[in-house]
Amino acid sequence: MKAVEKGGQHVNLQYLKYAVEVARTGSINRAAEALYVAQPNVSRAIKELEFSLGIVLFERTSKGMRLTPDGERFMQYARNILAQVDEVEDIFRHGESRKKKFSVSVPRSSYIASAFEEFTKKLPKNEPVDIFYKETNALRAINNIVNADYKLGIIRYASHHDRYFRELLEEKSLESELVAEFSYVLVMSENHPLAECETIDFDDLSPYIELTHADPFVPTLSLSEVRKEEIPDNVKRRIFVFERASQFELLSCNPETFMWVAPVPDELLSRYRLVQKRCPCNTKLYRDVLIHPKDYRLTTLDNLFITELCLSKRKYLS
């Protein structure tokens, strides 16, 4: 296989590889180094590819090469084409299919992590497979699919941002499906001074330390505005964490801390000696939405994970 046809023009598969590498590295020079080819060859290939397609794939900026909207759409097809070519070559050269891959970007959430744990228990025992599980915010989950060859994502956002995200996903040629809608609950140590209270409001929390994830993403808002929108401003002490495990350790060992989270499985609460409380004062709704490229066909592993996700959602959020 030397080329695929596009709009009456032949597209060289080698050029596709060059373009994918430039998108990955954000630089023609770095792509050339990774591919062990001369920089002028990569530059010429990109120009010829753009000419044959009749579109501009990259914006040339002072910070490097950045995909245009047309480039992002094209790159989804290019990666799929190259993956299929590799698989065909493996089958006919070695008589077997290449290693299976599963990749997903998700918010930091216990019910999703629980689904992933169950998913890993059901992986095929005699088939080679690589699994990639990335906890991050909504924008990075989208970028991982568009630019980093991830196939699935779950994005979380406040329900009043629904229109923005629907338009963004359409622009990026991503399919979406609602997984869950919920309000956050309070989680704290069983030794927290408020642990025995039947009702807790925002003012009750002001003397204590709030744990919160350090990289929220809210469209069109600055970081300071994000803080005001996502968390009540009456708490004076906060600890920003990136790792989900770290937050439970802190909640467990420091009885002055608390955190707003999606509902947590009982076994996790028991393991870390935590209590969970639903608070009438917090009425904001959040949505978890499953996303993937529009042209992508879900694999057996994808469907296995989605099944476990639905089971976990019914178990912990219903």
C-alpha angles and dihedrals in degrees: 000000000000105000147004123219123243125175093339092309127102115239114208112230089218088059089053090055091050092049093048090051092048089051090049096048099031090224138082091213094052091044090052091051092049092048094043092233133119117275094235089057092056093045092050092047092054092049092048092047092052091047094050092049096042093228138098110247100182138034111220106223136167087256095051139266116341125186118246119220088263088048092053092052092046092048092059090058093042093055092048092048093051092046091052092048090051091050093050091049091050092050095052098036099044104017093239140081120258124258113293119241133204122187132175137164116208143170118260099269132145097218090053092046089050090052090050091051091054090045092056090054090060099049114129108269099212102039126086112242139167118209125199119190116176125184110206145121129289098265094050091046089056092046091050090060096042098042111012105049097250111147104199134037140173115209126193124205141153110271093241088066091058096109093051093052094044090055092044093051091048090051090052092047092243127149117223137197128182112245102176145345121206148141122247120258130208119254123190142147117288084238094056113123089240096045094102096045116114094208128029126184133186094267091055089060098052097094093053138076119262122210114207137168112265102223112050117162123211118168120249094001130113119235092258090051090049090057092051093047099043101040132032111257098224095087112093100189123057137167116204114210134183102191121071093211091054092056093057092047090052093046090050099047100037113055091192093067130090137172140202109228144150110273112294127221115257093237090058092049090050093047093055096032094242135148127217125212133187111220123206089205092066107069101152113125123221129196130211110204128189114223137185137154115288092234094048122110113212114243128220089261092050091053091046091055093045090052091053090045092055092047092050092047092053091047099048108021104037 
